[in-house]
């Protein structure tokens, strides 16, 4: 569905929307993947059961892993991994390690997705069905808006637009910047999308029903 004009969609040098085309897919290292991040080199995934995995590039190969308490979402701010718990906590790691340098309360119970837009942390919550823009990386909320989805479970920022996913509608939504306006949406590759990230070129999603990680095309 398209809610407004697609600025530069598919045009030469224009913005290219992530889409449902799957360029590559591979098995998740966990049986319940529920968060993704990209640190500039490697994909990072998590299992809500309690492990965070550092992949070798964007592949199924896991170079290392460490324990974490019920991680439900991940993002990377250029220096540190940030994770959220299934209760109401957001944690800033020291680099990509198990060491927690700081933590603060999420804006509501059960945060399920994180993204970083280069300045501000963005979180979503499945209990309030809202997306929250934080002031920097802090508990202070500068703005929030209703999610397009029934139960938002993942967020990513592709350098232009926020992208969210929903595990009830099984849909991935491309927002207009960081706003509630939806430019386009498409079906997730399986029945329960749980996390999103962007690797500088492509959207990557994971699904906790198929236990698979997908690399999406753009166009």
HELIX and SHEET records of a PDB file:
SHEET    1   A 4 UNK A  18  UNK A  27  0                                        
SHEET    2   A 4 UNK A 212  UNK A 218 -1                                        
SHEET    3   A 4 UNK A 203  UNK A 207 -1                                        
SHEET    4   A 4 UNK A 193  UNK A 198 -1                                        
SHEET    1   B 4 UNK A  33  UNK A  38  0                                        
SHEET    2   B 4 UNK A  43  UNK A  47 -1                                        
SHEET    3   B 4 UNK A  51  UNK A  55 -1                                        
SHEET    4   B 4 UNK A  62  UNK A  67 -1                                        
SHEET    1   C 4 UNK A  71  UNK A  76  0                                        
SHEET    2   C 4 UNK A  81  UNK A  85 -1                                        
SHEET    3   C 4 UNK A  89  UNK A  93 -1                                        
SHEET    4   C 4 UNK A 100  UNK A 105 -1                                        
SHEET    1   D 4 UNK A 111  UNK A 116  0                                        
SHEET    2   D 4 UNK A 121  UNK A 125 -1                                        
SHEET    3   D 4 UNK A 130  UNK A 134 -1                                        
SHEET    4   D 4 UNK A 141  UNK A 146 -1                                        
SHEET    1   E 4 UNK A 152  UNK A 157  0                                        
SHEET    2   E 4 UNK A 162  UNK A 166 -1                                        
SHEET    3   E 4 UNK A 171  UNK A 175 -1                                        
SHEET    4   E 4 UNK A 182  UNK A 187 -1                                        
END                                                                             
